[in-house]
Every structure is written in C-alpha cells, then in structure tokens.
C-alpha cells in the first residue's frame, strides 16, 4: 500500500501513534514502527504530546529549528526503502553506513542528508526525484 499523506494526515499519524504508545494501546505495525522511531528522539516527545500546540506550526529553515515531523517521516521513508531495497542498492548502503557509524540510527541520519538532497534537486529542477542522485550521494558517505 502506498502511503502518501497530506501534511495534516502525516502529523496526525505521528501524534496518534505516540499517544497510543504512551497509553499502552494496540498499535498497527506501521504505528509501532513510528513509535519506535519517536522513542529514539526524546527531543520530540513534548511536541508530539501537545498536538493542539504543534499541529499547525511551521518550521522554516531561517528559524534554525529542525522540523520534527519531516525528520520522523524521513526516517519512516528510509525504513521502507531498506525493507524493500528500493531504490535497488539502498540496503547495501545502509549496511555499510551502519558498520561505519556503528549505529543504524546514525546511518539513517546520514542517509537522510542524501534523501533531502535528492528531494531538493527534484524541487529545484521541477523533475521527479532521481534515485541516481540519491544513490550517488550515499556512495560518497
């Protein structure tokens, strides 16, 4: 199933997954994965526990603050890419980076830089995301 939520849907998914984890409620596999990712980011817990305050908050680059919702959704994207090895070869890069940085989480953060670069290039040139750009960046890490 293709998961392509709107901004509000993505944020609500993160808020609800974290709420359910904190309440000890049953989670779907995808919610459980997201809750595990959130657990690794305690700096975002207060944000995710206050949806009424943060649902509509913008995180502009000039403000200097990372967008916690984008960060977590990029983790989710990378998890999916690794699980299905798409684009082809991404799992090999993940394994190499995990060994290099001795942490799956740190490896994903380095992969995130490349994912962001691919997205930025696509937006800049008004083209679809190019997996070759992503993989070339990963190769340099």
Secondary structure, 3 states (H helix, E strand, C coil): CCCCCCHHHHHHHHHHHHHHHHHCCCCCHHHHHHHHHHHCCHHHHHHHCCHHHHCCCCCCHHHCCCCHHHHHHHHHHHHHHHHHCCCCCHHHHHHHHHHHHCCHHHHHHHHHHHHHHHHHHHHHHCCCCCHHHHHHHHHHC
